């Protein structure tokens, strides 16, 4: 049960219901796609109750936590499940677990009955690709691209929604790189002036007016046909050397390197903020609708 499953449906509850319909005897619902305690767990409980009302014997069922404070969330989730009459539901956990983190969670009294160890088992911490994860950012429906966002208690796991392109900005005179911008796929980058805005610190804004831009992505397949000619090892080395030379001395300083900026365009930033606010609003509505669990937000129905 992946986050992309939940995000591909109109809402979390519909995704849970469909999963339960397909896997009634192995129904472990991933509850942290939007908000674990305000919508995920309450929606899971609602689905478990619906299954029970239909006469389905609940076995091999439960929830999975994949981000945030696992000790705190598991304790809260356990209490919610017990209050609803599903105290035997298994609470499983993932999220870059290893033997040290599991030991720490056990010492904190985490209510976790099943541990999902993946990343730390099959990769190395010093592997260049460590931490790279595919996330669903959009679905195509009726010829339209519909953006999707994954919300997380861990900021780094909150995704940038929509179908995007990546552009690299260079100083016109020095040809040194200024930074990268993640933009919507249909955006046109102006050639006269542009404002670089930090994704993590929106107050950090840099206006530039003497630059040139290179689109980093190139098509490899179009309509199932390969259109990309694989470069030779010498061409790859030449490209890497040229890109490295474009870095400023501050960026390549070994002792105190300057941050390489990867920012969001204004359009992408606005879309992300809107979708996050909508996710928070829907989670609040779910908490209120589930009466007994509205107390999570300190709100009475």
C-alpha positions in Angstrom: 0.0 0.0 0.0 1.8 3.1 -1.3 1.2 6.8 -0.9 0.7 6.9 -4.6 -2.3 4.6 -4.2 -4.0 7.2 -1.8 -3.0 10.2 -3.9 -4.4 8.6 -7.1 -8.0 8.7 -5.7 -10.1 11.8 -5.1 -9.7 11.5 -1.4 -8.2 9.3 1.3 -11.4 7.6 2.4 -12.2 6.4 -1.1 -8.7 5.0 -1.5 -9.0 3.1 1.8 -12.4 1.7 0.9 -11.1 0.4 -2.5 -8.0 -1.1 -0.9 -10.2 -2.9 1.7 -12.5 -4.2 -1.1 -9.5 -5.7 -3.0 -7.6 -7.0 0.0 -10.2 -7.7 2.8 -7.9 -10.4 4.4 -4.7 -8.3 4.2 -5.9 -4.8 4.9 -3.0 -2.7 6.2 -3.8 1.0 5.5 -1.1 3.6 5.1 -2.4 6.5 7.2 0.2 9.3 6.9 -0.3 10.6 3.3 -2.1 13.8 4.5 -2.4 13.9 8.2 -2.0 10.8 10.4 -4.2 11.6 13.4 -6.7 14.0 11.9 -7.6 12.0 8.8 -5.6 8.9 8.3 -6.4 6.9 11.5 -10.0 8.1 11.6 -10.6 7.1 8.0 -9.0 3.7 8.6 -11.3 3.1 11.6 -14.3 4.1 9.5 -13.3 1.5 6.9 -12.7 -1.2 9.5 -16.1 -0.5 10.9 -17.7 -0.7 7.5 -16.0 -4.1 6.9 -17.2 -5.4 10.2 -20.8 -4.2 9.4 -20.6 -6.2 6.2 -19.8 -9.3 8.1 -16.2 -9.5 7.1 -14.0 -11.1 9.7 -11.1 -8.8 10.3 -7.7 -10.6 10.2 -4.3 -9.5 9.1 -5.4 -5.9 9.3 -4.1 -2.7 10.7 -2.4 0.6 9.8 1.1 1.7 8.8 3.0 4.8 9.9 5.7 6.0 7.5 6.8 9.4 8.8 6.8 11.8 11.7 7.3 11.0 15.4 6.7 7.3 15.3 6.6 6.8 19.1 4.1 9.6 19.7 1.9 8.7 16.6 1.8 5.0 17.4 0.7 5.7 21.0 -2.1 8.0 19.8 -3.1 5.7 17.0 -3.2 2.7 19.4 -5.6 4.6 21.8 -7.8 5.7 18.9 -8.0 2.1 17.6 -8.8 0.7 21.1 -11.5 3.3 21.7 -13.1 2.3 18.5 -13.0 -1.4 19.3 -10.1 -2.3 17.1 -7.4 -2.9 19.7 -6.1 -6.0 17.9 -5.3 -4.0 14.7 -1.5 -4.3 14.0 0.4 -1.0 13.9 3.3 -1.3 11.6 6.0 1.3 11.0 8.6 2.1 8.3 10.6 5.3 7.5 14.3 4.6 7.2 14.3 2.2 10.2 17.5 0.5 11.4 18.4 -1.4 14.6 19.3 1.8 16.5 16.1 3.6 15.7 14.0 0.5 16.5 15.8 0.2 19.8 15.1 3.8 20.6 11.4 3.5 19.7 11.1 0.5 21.9 12.6 2.4 24.8 10.1 5.2 24.2 7.3 2.7 24.5 6.2 2.9 20.9 3.0 0.8 20.2 4.4 -0.8 17.1 4.0 -4.5 16.4 5.6 -4.8 13.0 8.8 -3.2 11.7 9.3 -2.5 8.0 13.0 -2.2 7.3 13.9 -1.4 3.7 16.2 1.5 2.8 18.8 0.9 5.6 18.9 -2.8 4.7 19.4 -2.6 0.9 21.4 0.6 0.5 24.4 2.3 2.0 24.3 5.6 3.9 27.2 6.9 1.8 25.6 5.8 -1.5 25.1 8.8 -3.8 21.6 7.8 -4.5 20.7 7.2 -0.9 17.4 8.8 0.0 16.1 9.0 -3.5 12.4 8.0 -3.6 9.8 8.2 -6.4 6.6 10.0 -5.4 3.4 10.5 -7.4 3.1 14.2 -8.3 0.3 14.2 -10.9 -2.2 12.0 -12.6 -3.7 12.3 -16.1 -7.4 12.2 -16.4 -9.4 13.1 -19.5 -6.3 14.6 -21.1 -5.8 16.9 -18.1 -2.8 16.8 -15.8 -4.1 16.9 -12.2 -1.4 17.8 -9.6 -1.1 15.7 -6.4 0.8 16.4 -3.2 2.1 14.2 -0.4 2.0 15.9 3.0 4.3 14.7 5.8 5.3 15.6 9.3 8.8 15.4 7.9 9.2 18.5 5.8 11.7 16.8 3.5 9.0 14.2 2.6 6.4 16.8 1.6 6.5 16.7 -2.2 6.3 19.5 -4.9 3.1 18.9 -6.8 2.5 18.8 -10.5 4.2 18.0 -13.8 7.4 20.0 -13.8 10.6 21.1 -15.6 13.9 22.0 -14.2 16.0 25.0 -15.5 19.5 26.1 -14.6 20.4 29.8 -14.5 23.9 31.0 -15.5 25.5 34.4 -15.2 25.7 35.9 -18.7 29.2 37.3 -18.2 31.0 34.7 -16.1 29.0 31.6 -17.2 29.0 30.6 -13.5 25.8 28.9 -12.3 23.3 30.9 -10.2 21.0 28.1 -9.3 18.3 25.8 -10.5 14.5 26.4 -10.6 11.8 23.8 -10.5 8.9 25.2 -12.6 5.6 24.0 -13.9 5.8 22.1 -17.3 4.0 24.9 -19.2 5.9 27.8 -17.8 8.0 30.0 -20.1 11.1 31.4 -18.4 11.5 35.2 -19.2 14.8 36.3 -20.7 15.0 39.8 -19.2 14.7 39.3 -15.5 13.7 36.7 -12.9 13.4 36.3 -9.2 14.9 33.3 -7.5 12.8 32.4 -4.4 14.0 29.8 -1.8 11.6 26.9 -1.3 12.5 26.6 2.4 13.0 30.3 3.2 10.5 32.3 1.0 11.9 35.5 2.4 15.2 34.8 0.6 14.7 36.4 -2.8 17.3 37.2 -5.4 16.5 39.2 -8.5 18.7 38.6 -11.5 18.6 40.3 -14.9 21.8 39.3 -16.7 21.6 35.5 -17.3 20.9 32.7 -19.7 18.9 29.5 -19.0 19.4 25.9 -19.9 16.6 23.3 -19.6 18.1 20.3 -17.8 15.6 17.6 -18.8 15.6 16.1 -22.2 13.1 13.5 -23.6 14.3 9.9 -23.7 11.1 8.2 -24.9 8.2 9.8 -26.8 5.1 7.7 -27.4 7.1 4.6 -26.6 9.9 5.3 -29.0 13.4 6.1 -27.9 14.5 9.5 -29.1 17.6 9.9 -27.0 21.1 9.1 -28.3 23.2 7.8 -25.4 26.4 9.8 -25.1 29.8 8.2 -25.0 31.8 8.0 -21.8 34.0 10.8 -23.2 31.0 13.0 -23.8 29.7 12.3 -20.3 33.1 13.3 -18.8 33.3 16.5 -20.8 29.7 17.4 -19.7 30.6 16.8 -16.1 33.8 18.8 -16.3 32.0 21.7 -17.9 29.2 21.7 -15.3 31.8 21.5 -12.5 33.7 24.4 -13.9 30.5 26.5 -13.8 30.3 26.2 -10.0 31.6 29.2 -8.1 34.6 29.0 -5.8 32.3 29.4 -2.8 30.3 26.3 -3.9 33.4 24.2 -4.2 35.0 25.4 -1.0 35.8 22.1 0.9 35.7 23.6 4.4 32.7 25.9 4.2 30.8 25.3 0.9 28.1 27.7 -0.2 24.6 26.2 -0.6 23.6 25.3 -4.1 20.1 26.7 -4.6 17.3 24.7 -6.1 14.3 27.0 -5.9 10.6 26.8 -6.9 9.1 29.2 -9.4 6.4 31.5 -8.1 3.8 29.5 -10.0 5.0 26.2 -8.5 5.3 27.7 -5.0 1.8 29.1 -5.2 0.4 25.7 -6.3 2.2 23.9 -3.5 1.0 26.3 -0.8 -2.6 26.1 -2.1 -2.6 22.3 -2.2 -1.0 22.1 1.3 -3.7 24.4 2.7 -6.4 22.3 1.0 -5.0 19.2 2.6 -5.0 20.8 6.0 -8.6 22.0 5.5 -9.8 18.5 4.4 -8.0 16.9 7.4 -9.7 19.3 9.7 -13.1 18.5 8.2 -12.4 14.8 8.6 -11.5 15.2 12.3 -14.7 17.1 12.9 -16.8 14.6 11.0 -15.4 11.8 13.1 -16.8 13.4 16.3 -14.8 11.5 18.9 -11.6 12.2 17.2 -12.2 15.9 16.7 -10.5 16.3 20.1 -7.2 15.8 18.3 -7.6 19.3 17.1 -9.3 20.6 20.2 -12.5 21.1 18.2 -16.0 20.0 19.1 -18.5 18.9 16.5 
